[in-house]
Amino acid sequence: MSAPTKKQLASRHMRRLRTMREQVVDMARQWEDVDKYAVNVLEDLAEAMDSTASNLLDDDAVQGAMP
């Protein structure tokens, strides 16, 4: 069995990060009326996850364009 390519890994991890981001956003909603600090921390985490997912694809696109 061969190892996944960098593009396959990036795509798989991007999807997983976006799924996990949705779970974190849901957690933030549950904290909405309880603790604003927790909401802010969870929203920051969700943003970081989305940014990381985008960077995985961007890095792959840039790498693929290089000779």
JOLINGI-V627336 format. One line per field, one symbol per residue. ss: DSSP state (H for helix, E for strand, L for the rest). burial: 1 if it has 9 or more other ideal C-beta (glycine too) atoms within 8 Angstrom, else 0. Layout:
BEGIN
ss: ???
burial: ???
END
This chain:
BEGIN
ss: LLLLLHHHHHHHHHHHHHHHHHHHHHHHHHHLLLLHHHHHHHHHHHHHHHHHHHHHHHHHHHHHHLL
burial: 0000000011111100110110011011001000000110011011001101110110110000000
END
